[in-house]
């Protein structure tokens, strides 16, 4: 959830009142007044400080249902580990509402750590359609989309304009410009997030998806990665390092390191989330006015991004589930979602905001981001997602460092993912 960044504060009058939220898994001691009362919300580190003010606004208007914010580490892996430790504590757990990475929904739902939610109590039809799929497992809604994200290709538009070159739409164009134009301007060609962590899983999945392949099917029960498309996608990444248009230093990059390399003027192209575009374009940035953004390229045209962002889930042992449901409605309402965008470039889940003329004027990348989200796909769904991600990271990193061929990496992925799904 490293990409879950800025947004602001604001007041809200709820137009939908959610009441009587009690599921079959609720405990008898979940509070009085229909399950209403104080809550604790756990999230990854709030790097820009936007969420605290939002919750202060809630607390002012809901004095009997105050929310305490618990910030966990910035690292997605550490956040997940601390959340799971708390959730396994059962009724002794501290967390009532969890701001979870979209890839964790299936795992948390399958383990019984979060409770199913009634679809008719949330305005899912107003959200961008792909984001709703990240909140479901086995046909049921287990979370409410909070923020979304899709990878974009950031580029130095000043450099491309000087050379009379359009931004790349295909892998071949990206490779060619990275090999020819970038060195003439003292730049490396292309980078993403290639350290073996969750970011590499995302980058690898995007390469496979863009080539027309998949990794898992049937909620993780079927391994589908052994394909020509997967070999093509992983081969694209490995070839970049081998031929030098992906610098070897990029094998150590996470989101922040890759963003900084771009801001420092070391890269012509960067795959990252919209927050990096906002940072590069902000007043005071050395690249202000020099950065463009387009959808990620693929073999024959625009590729496929992986959906990022986070969902809000309610712990199976939440003390006051009715208040939890109402908090989810507050945080996903249009007034608050507007602030999620305007206060810090956190992509909202409300579809209408992407077509608001005022917002498009202030955030010119919104049409590109909307197109990327609508064409995006979720990471592989699996109740053992943590193990799936670790396998993908390790194998793809070996391919990118030259320890394994693309074909060998795909065959190894198929074997190790099959072993993971059979455990």
C-alpha positions in Angstrom: 0.0 0.0 0.0 3.0 2.2 -0.6 1.1 3.8 -3.3 -1.7 4.9 -1.0 -0.7 8.5 -0.5 -2.2 11.9 -0.2 -5.7 13.4 0.3 -7.2 15.9 2.7 -9.9 16.8 5.0 -13.5 17.9 4.8 -17.0 17.8 6.3 -19.6 15.4 5.1 -23.4 15.1 5.5 -24.2 11.4 4.9 -27.2 10.9 2.6 -27.3 7.2 3.1 -27.7 5.9 6.7 -26.6 2.4 7.2 -28.3 0.7 10.0 -28.8 -2.8 11.5 -25.4 -4.1 10.2 -25.1 -7.4 11.9 -23.9 -10.6 10.1 -24.2 -14.2 11.1 -20.6 -14.1 12.3 -21.2 -11.2 14.7 -20.6 -11.7 18.4 -23.2 -11.2 21.0 -21.1 -8.5 22.8 -20.5 -6.2 19.8 -21.8 -3.2 21.6 -25.1 -1.5 22.2 -27.3 0.7 20.0 -27.2 -1.6 17.0 -23.5 -2.1 17.1 -22.5 1.5 17.3 -19.5 2.9 19.2 -15.8 3.8 19.0 -13.5 2.1 16.5 -9.9 1.6 15.7 -8.8 1.9 12.0 -5.5 0.4 11.0 -3.6 1.5 7.9 -0.1 1.6 6.5 1.9 4.7 7.4 0.1 7.9 6.4 3.0 9.5 4.6 1.2 12.8 3.8 -1.0 13.1 6.9 -4.3 13.2 5.0 -6.2 10.5 6.9 -6.0 12.0 10.3 -7.9 15.2 9.4 -10.5 13.2 7.6 -11.1 11.2 10.7 -11.1 14.3 12.9 -14.0 15.6 10.8 -15.8 12.3 11.4 -15.1 12.4 15.1 -16.5 16.0 15.4 -19.8 14.9 13.9 -19.9 11.4 15.6 -18.8 12.1 19.2 -20.1 8.7 20.4 -18.4 6.8 17.6 -14.9 8.2 17.5 -12.3 6.5 15.4 -8.7 6.1 16.5 -6.1 5.8 13.8 -3.3 3.3 14.1 -0.5 3.8 11.6 1.5 0.7 10.8 4.8 0.7 8.9 5.1 2.1 5.4 6.1 -1.3 4.0 3.2 -3.3 2.6 4.8 -6.5 3.8 5.2 -5.3 7.4 1.8 -3.8 7.5 0.2 -7.1 6.3 2.2 -9.0 9.0 1.0 -6.7 11.8 -2.6 -6.8 10.6 -2.6 -10.6 10.5 -1.0 -10.9 13.9 -3.8 -8.7 15.3 -6.6 -10.5 13.4 -5.4 -13.9 14.6 -5.8 -12.6 18.1 -9.6 -12.9 17.7 -11.6 -10.9 20.2 -8.4 -9.7 21.8 -7.5 -7.8 18.5 -7.3 -4.0 18.5 -8.3 -3.4 14.9 -12.0 -2.9 13.8 -11.5 -1.5 10.3 -8.6 -2.3 8.1 -7.3 -0.3 5.1 -5.9 -3.3 3.2 -4.0 -3.6 -0.1 -6.4 -4.7 -2.8 -4.5 -8.0 -3.3 -5.1 -9.1 0.3 -8.9 -9.3 0.1 -9.1 -12.9 -1.0 -6.5 -14.0 1.6 -8.2 -12.2 4.5 -11.7 -13.4 3.4 -10.7 -17.0 3.0 -9.1 -17.0 6.4 -12.3 -15.7 8.0 -10.5 -12.5 9.3 -12.9 -10.1 7.7 -16.7 -10.2 7.5 -18.8 -10.2 4.3 -20.6 -7.0 3.6 -24.1 -6.4 2.2 -23.8 -5.1 -1.4 -27.0 -3.1 -1.3 -25.6 -0.8 1.5 -22.9 0.7 -0.6 -23.1 2.6 -3.9 -21.0 0.2 -5.9 -22.6 1.2 -9.1 -21.0 4.7 -8.8 -17.4 3.2 -8.7 -15.1 2.5 -11.6 -16.2 -1.1 -12.5 -12.8 -2.9 -12.2 -12.3 -1.8 -8.6 -15.3 -3.7 -7.3 -13.7 -7.0 -8.4 -10.8 -6.4 -6.0 -13.2 -6.3 -3.1 -14.9 -9.6 -3.7 -14.0 -13.2 -3.0 -16.0 -16.4 -3.9 -18.8 -14.2 -5.2 -19.3 -12.2 -2.1 -18.3 -8.6 -1.1 -15.8 -8.5 1.7 -14.6 -5.0 1.5 -15.4 -1.6 0.0 -13.0 0.0 -2.6 -11.4 3.1 -1.1 -8.7 4.2 -3.5 -7.7 2.8 -6.8 -4.5 3.0 -8.8 -3.1 2.0 -12.1 0.5 2.1 -13.4 1.4 4.8 -15.8 4.4 5.4 -18.1 6.0 8.7 -17.0 8.3 10.3 -19.6 10.4 13.3 -20.1 8.3 15.2 -22.6 10.9 17.9 -23.0 13.4 15.4 -24.2 11.0 13.6 -26.6 9.8 17.0 -27.9 13.4 18.1 -28.7 13.9 14.8 -30.6 10.5 15.0 -32.3 9.6 11.6 -30.9 6.1 10.7 -29.6 5.7 8.8 -26.3 5.9 5.0 -26.9 2.8 2.9 -27.4 4.6 -0.5 -27.8 7.5 -2.3 -26.2 9.5 -2.1 -29.4 9.1 1.7 -29.4 10.1 1.9 -25.7 13.1 -0.2 -26.3 14.2 1.7 -29.4 13.9 5.2 -27.8 15.5 4.0 -24.5 18.5 2.7 -26.5 18.9 5.7 -28.8 17.5 8.9 -27.4 18.2 8.3 -23.7 22.0 8.0 -24.0 22.2 11.1 -26.1 20.8 13.1 -23.2 22.9 11.3 -20.5 19.9 9.3 -19.3 19.1 5.7 -18.6 16.2 4.3 -20.5 13.5 2.7 -18.5 12.9 1.6 -14.9 10.1 0.2 -12.8 10.0 -1.4 -9.3 12.3 -4.3 -9.7 13.6 -5.1 -6.2 12.2 -8.5 -5.1 9.1 -7.3 -3.1 5.5 -6.7 -3.9 6.3 -4.1 -6.5 8.1 -6.6 -8.6 5.1 -8.9 -8.5 3.1 -6.0 -9.9 5.6 -5.2 -12.6 5.8 -8.8 -13.6 2.1 -9.3 -13.7 1.7 -6.2 -15.9 4.2 -7.6 -18.4 2.5 -11.0 -18.5 -1.0 -9.4 -18.8 0.1 -7.0 -21.4 1.3 -9.9 -23.6 -2.1 -11.5 -23.2 -1.3 -14.0 -20.5 -2.4 -14.7 -16.9 -0.8 -16.2 -13.8 -3.7 -17.9 -11.9 -7.3 -18.7 -12.5 -10.3 -19.8 -10.6 -9.5 -17.8 -7.4 -6.0 -19.2 -7.3 -7.0 -22.9 -7.8 -5.6 -23.2 -11.3 -2.1 -22.2 -12.5 -2.2 -20.6 -16.0 1.3 -19.0 -16.2 2.9 -21.6 -18.5 2.3 -19.8 -21.7 3.9 -18.1 -24.6 2.5 -14.8 -23.3 4.2 -15.2 -20.0 7.5 -16.0 -21.6 7.2 -12.9 -23.8 6.4 -10.7 -20.8 9.1 -11.9 -18.6 11.5 -12.0 -21.5 10.8 -8.3 -22.1 11.9 -7.4 -18.6 14.9 -9.7 -18.7 16.0 -8.4 -22.1 15.9 -4.8 -20.8 18.5 -5.5 -18.1 20.6 -7.7 -20.4 20.7 -5.1 -23.2 21.2 -2.2 -20.8 18.2 0.0 -21.5 17.0 -1.0 -18.0 19.8 0.0 -15.7 21.0 -2.7 -13.3 20.5 -0.2 -10.5 16.7 -0.5 -11.1 16.9 -4.0 -9.7 17.1 -2.3 -6.3 14.2 0.1 -6.9 11.0 0.3 -5.0 8.4 3.1 -5.6 10.3 5.8 -3.8 13.8 4.9 -5.2 12.5 4.8 -8.8 10.6 8.1 -8.3 13.7 9.8 -7.0 15.8 8.5 -9.9 13.3 10.1 -12.3 13.2 13.3 -10.3 17.0 13.5 -10.2 17.0 13.4 -14.0 18.5 10.0 -14.4 15.6 8.3 -16.4 13.8 8.9 -19.6 10.9 6.6 -18.8 9.5 5.3 -15.5 6.7 3.0 -14.7 5.1 4.2 -11.5 1.8 5.2 -9.9 0.1 8.6 -10.4 1.6 10.0 -7.1 5.0 10.0 -8.8 3.6 12.1 -11.7 2.1 14.5 -9.2 5.4 14.8 -7.4 7.4 15.3 -10.6 4.9 18.0 -11.8 4.5 19.9 -8.5 5.7 23.4 -8.1 9.4 23.4 -7.0 10.1 20.0 -8.7 13.1 20.1 -11.0 10.9 18.5 -13.7 7.9 20.7 -13.3 6.4 21.2 -16.8 8.7 18.6 -18.3 6.8 15.4 -17.5 4.1 13.5 -19.4 2.1 10.3 -18.7 0.6 7.7 -21.0 -0.7 4.2 -20.5 1.9 1.5 -20.1 3.0 0.1 -23.5 2.5 -3.5 -24.6 3.7 -5.7 -27.4 1.3 -4.3 -30.0 -0.2 -1.2 -28.4 -1.2 0.0 -24.9 -0.6 -2.7 -22.3 -2.4 -3.7 -19.2 -1.8 -2.2 -15.8 -2.3 -4.0 -12.5 -4.9 -2.4 -10.2 -3.4 -0.9 -7.2 -5.0 0.9 -4.3 -6.7 -0.2 -1.1 -10.0 -1.5 0.2 -11.7 -1.0 3.5 -12.6 -4.1 5.4 -14.3 -4.8 8.7 -12.7 -7.3 11.1 -14.7 -10.4 12.0 -14.3 -9.3 15.6 -15.2 -5.6 15.1 -16.6 -4.2 18.3 -19.2 -2.0 16.6 -20.0 -3.2 13.1 -22.8 -0.8 12.4 -20.4 2.2 13.0 -17.8 0.4 10.9 -20.2 0.2 8.0 -21.2 3.8 8.3 -17.5 4.8 8.4 -16.9 2.9 5.2 -19.8 4.8 3.6 -18.3 8.1 4.8 -14.8 7.4 3.5 -16.1 6.3 0.1 -18.7 9.1 -0.3 -18.2 11.6 -3.2 -17.3 14.6 -1.0 -14.6 12.7 0.8 -13.4 10.9 -2.4 -13.0 14.3 -4.0 -10.7 15.4 -1.2 -8.8 12.1 -1.6 -7.9 13.4 -5.0 -7.5 17.1 -4.5 -5.4 17.0 -1.4 -2.8 14.7 -2.8 -3.4 12.9 -6.0 -4.8 9.7 -4.5 -6.9 8.2 -7.2 -10.5 8.0 -6.1 -12.9 5.1 -6.8 -15.9 7.3 -7.8 -16.2 7.3 -11.6 -17.8 10.7 -11.9 -14.8 12.5 -10.5 -12.7 11.5 -13.5 -14.9 13.5 -15.8 -15.3 16.6 -13.7 -14.0 19.5 -15.8 -12.5 21.3 -12.8 -10.7 18.3 -11.6 -9.4 17.4 -15.1 -8.0 20.9 -15.4 -6.2 20.6 -12.1 -5.2 17.0 -12.6 -4.6 16.6 -16.4 -3.5 13.0 -16.1 -7.1 11.9 -15.0 -8.3 10.8 -18.4 -5.1 8.7 -18.9 -5.5 7.3 -15.4 -9.2 6.5 -16.0 -8.4 4.6 -19.3 -5.6 2.7 -17.5 -7.9 1.7 -14.6 -10.7 0.6 -16.9 -8.2 -1.6 -18.8 -6.4 -2.8 -15.7 -6.6 -6.2 -14.1 -6.2 -7.3 -10.5 -3.2 -9.2 -9.2 -3.7 -13.0 -9.1 -6.5 -13.8 -6.6 -5.6 -16.5 -4.1 -6.2 -17.3 -0.5 -2.4 -17.9 -0.4 -1.5 -14.6 -2.1 1.5 -13.9 0.1 3.1 -17.2 -1.1 2.1 -16.5 -4.7 3.7 -13.1 -4.6 6.9 -14.4 -3.0 7.3 -17.1 -5.8 6.7 -14.5 -8.5 9.2 -12.1 -7.0 11.9 -14.6 -6.6 11.6 -16.3 -10.0 11.2 -13.0 -12.0 14.2 -11.5 -10.2 16.3 -14.5 -11.2 15.3 -14.0 -14.8 16.1 -10.3 -14.7 19.5 -10.9 -13.1 20.3 -13.5 -15.8 20.3 -16.5 -13.5 17.5 -18.1 -15.4 16.1 -17.8 -19.0 12.6 -16.5 -19.6 11.4 -20.0 -20.6 13.0 -21.6 -17.6 11.5 -18.9 -15.3 8.0 -19.6 -16.7 8.4 -23.3 -16.2 9.7 -22.8 -12.7 6.8 -20.4 -11.9 4.3 -23.0 -13.0 5.9 -25.7 -10.8 6.2 -23.6 -7.7 2.8 -22.0 -8.0 1.2 -25.4 -8.4 3.0 -26.5 -5.3 1.8 -23.4 -3.5 -1.8 -24.0 -4.5 -1.8 -27.6 -3.4 -0.7 -26.8 0.2 
